[in-house]
Amino acid sequence: MIVITGATGALNGATVDHLLTLVPAAQIAVVARDVTKAQRFADLGVEVRHGDYADPAGLPAAFEGADQLLLVSSSDPKADAVALHGAAIDAAVAAKAGRILYTSHQNALLDTAFKPGRDHGGTEQLLQRSGIAWTSLRNGFYAHSLAWMTGPWRETGVIAVPGDGPVSWTARDDSAQAAAVILAAGTGFDGPVTITANAAPTFAELAATASELAGRSVVVELLDDDAWLAAQVARGTPEFMARFLLGFYQAARRGDFAGVDPLLATLLGREPQPATSFL
């Protein structure tokens, strides 16, 4: 049995959709905090179970019979994500899961400026100590984030950022499809597995492409951190979220998102979507 958490979300929901093309629905169970939101999977013959990382007592039952268990990472920037993930890992141990797969990130680094990266790094340490076989799906930074990371360049002709480092922008659906292929394979993927697009363009390179697409000049304006934060808050972004996003740019400046790996193309049997397709 393949058990998948977070299936009512965009990433693991897409993973289930892809997995249904590879294995019978009877071999899949999904875990959701609100089971009514998973009705579309139930209609296809997928077992739907209730489970919530914040309610660890109920998780072993939700994970029962899992030969493979795909844990989605917490997306709440204010949550103690490592504690939530730890509760899920402990429940997987209690349920005697055969393997844990975890939706991590390529910058799973304890010293990165980007908080989710530190959370992923901490969670991977818990996986290493769990005693269960594990696979960490280190996805590239999701390319749909360009919609807000690049700002209102269509109106202004300017991409204003507090630093410009390379980022392996990766299509979320490509990552979901790769996860489904790995789950269907069942073996051959141990420990960290890097899943990224084939290139890591800078914002300057994206601006050059945007210029071609728009038929007019689009340039990058580099701001210092304080000026960028002030501009974000002035546009209505809550200061907490602006500082959260600033960590991304600081990590990118250091090269935390620069790595690329050919594995994704191999898993998909085609070239991954490039960042430019999202412009």
N, C-alpha and C positions, 0 to 999 in steps of 0.2 A: 504494500500500500504506500502511495505517495501522498503525504499530508502537507498542505500548503497553507500558511497563515497569510493574513492580509489580502485575501483574494478579492475583496471588494474595493481595493485600491487599484491605482492605475498600473503599477509595475507587476505585482503578482497576479492581478486579474488577467493581464495580457499573457503572463506565463501560463496560466491555466488554459487560456484559449489556444495557445500554441501546443501545449501538452496534449490537449484533446485530439489533435491531429496525429499524434504519435502513439498514444496508448489508449485502451478502452476507458470510458468514464468510470466503470466499476472499480478501477484501480486507483482512483483519485478521491481524496477527501479534502475539503477546504474548511478552514477555521476562521470564523468572523466574530467580531464583537456584536454586530447586529445581523443575525442570521437572515432577516427578511431581505437584506440587501444582496444576499447571495442566491436569491430564488432562481435567477437565470441559470445558475450552475445545477441546482437541484432539478430543474426542468430537463436538463441534459443527462441526468442519471448520476451526477456527482453527489457524494455524501456531504452534507453540510453539518458542521459541528459548531457549537458555541465555545469561544475561548477569548481570553483577554489577558495580556501580559500583566496588567495591573491587578489581576485576580488569580494569583499563581495556584491556589488550591484546586481550581478547576482545570488546569492545563494538562496534567497527566492523562486525564480521561479524553481530552481533546486530541492528544497526540497518540492515543492507544493504537497499536498495530502498525506504527510508522516504520517501514523499512527505510524510507527516506523522508526527512522532515525539512521543508524549506521555511526558514524563519525570515520574515521581512524585518528590516530595521525600523526603529521608531522614527517618525518624521516630525515629532514635536520638538522644536528648538529649545523649549523650556523644561523638557522632561529630563530625568536622570536616566538617559537611554541605556547606559551600561547596566544599571540595576534592573531595568525592565528586561533587557536581553538575558541577563544572568538568571532571572526567574524562569525564563523560557528554556534556557539550557538545562537548568536543574530539573525542570519538569520533563524534558526529553530524556534525561538520565533515568528519572523515576519510571518513565514509560517504556524504558529499554528500546529506544529508537535505534535503528541500525546505523544511520548516518544523519548528521545535521548539515544542512546547507544554509548559508547565511548571505543575505544581500548586503555586501560590504561596499567598499569604495577603493579606488586605486591609491588614494592618499590615506590609507589606514596607518597613520603615524601618530605616536603619542605626543610628539612635539610640534605638530602642525598648528598654524594659526586658525585653521578652520575647525570649529567645534565638532561637526559630524565626523571628521577624520580621526579626532582623538577618541570619540566614542567607538568608532569601528576598530581602532587599534586596541582599545581596552577589551572589546568584545572578543576579538580574535585571541587575546590572551586567555580569556575564559574558555574558549573553545579548545585551545591547546591543553588546558588542564582538566577538561571534562571527562577524558577517558573514552570518549566516543569518536568514531571516525568522523571527520569534518571536512567541509569544502567551503572556502570563503570566496564568494563571487565578487571580485574587486572590479566593479563597474567603473567605466569612465564617467566624467561629469556629464549629466544628462543635457543633451543639446537643446531641449525645449526651454531650458533656463535662459537661453540667449534672448528670449522675448523681453525679459526684464533686466538681464545683465548688461545689455547693450544700450538700454535707455531709449528715449524717443528720437533716435537718429533719423527716422523717416521725416520728421518735421524739422529737425534742427540741422541735419547734415553732420552732426558731431556725436561721436561715441566718447563720453567723458568717463574715465575710469581712474582709480587711484593706483596705477601700476599696470603693467602689461606683460604677463608671462604666458607661455604656451599652455594650452589646455586641450586635452584629447576629447573634445566634445563628442559624445556618443548618443545615438538615438536610443531612447528608453525602450522602444519596442524591439530594437535589435538585441538589447540586453535581455529582455524578457524571452525572446526566441532562443537565445543561447542558453539561458537557464533551463528551458524546456528540453532542449537537446541533451544537456548534461544529465538532467533527471531521467530522461528516457534511456540514456546509455546505462545508468546505474553504477558504473565503475569507471576507473581511469582518471579521476580528478580528485586529488587529495591536497589538502592545505589551501594556500592562497592560489587563486586562478585569476589572471588579469584579463578583463574583457573590455577592450577599448576600440574606438575607431582607428583608422590607419594613419591619422595625422593629428598633430597638436598645433593648430594655428594660433598665432597671437591675435589680439584685437586689431593691431595694425594690419595684419594680413586679411582679417575679416572685413575691415573697413575698405580695403582695396577691392574686394569682391563685391561689397555692398555698392561701391561707386559704379562698378560695371552694371550691376543689376538695376540700379536706380537711374543710371544715365546722367549722374551729376556727382560732384565731389562729396565724399564722406570721409571725414578725418577723425583721428583719435586725439583727444585732449587729455593729457596726463595731469591729474590733480594730486595735491598732497592729501593725506588721509583726513585731516581736519576739514579741509575745504570740501572734499567729497561728502563727508558725513553731514556737513551743514547743508549742502545742496539737496541731499536725500531727505533730510528732515523738512526742509522748506517745501519739498514736493509732496509732503504728507506721509512719508514713510516713518513709522514709529522708530524712535531712536534705538530701542532694543534690536529691532530687525535690521536697521542700518548697520549697527555694529556687528551683528551676526554676519551680514553679507560682506562687510569689510574684511573679515577673516578669510573669506574666499580669495579676494584680490591679494591679500598679503601672502597667502599660501602659494598662489599662482606666481607671484614675483619670485618666490624661492625655487620654483620649478616643481612643486608638489604634484601638479597635474600634467606634467610634460611627457610621461612615459606612454608608449604605444606598444601594442602586441598584435601579432598576426592571427592569434587564436580565434578571435571573433569571426573573421572572414572564413576560417576553416570550418567553424561550427555552423555558420549560416549557409555555406556553399555559395557565397556571393560576396561582393564587396559591401562593407557596412555603409550606411548613409553618411555622407560627409557633412561637416558643420555648415558648409555653404548652402546646403539644401534647406536649412532652417531660416535662412535670410529671405 
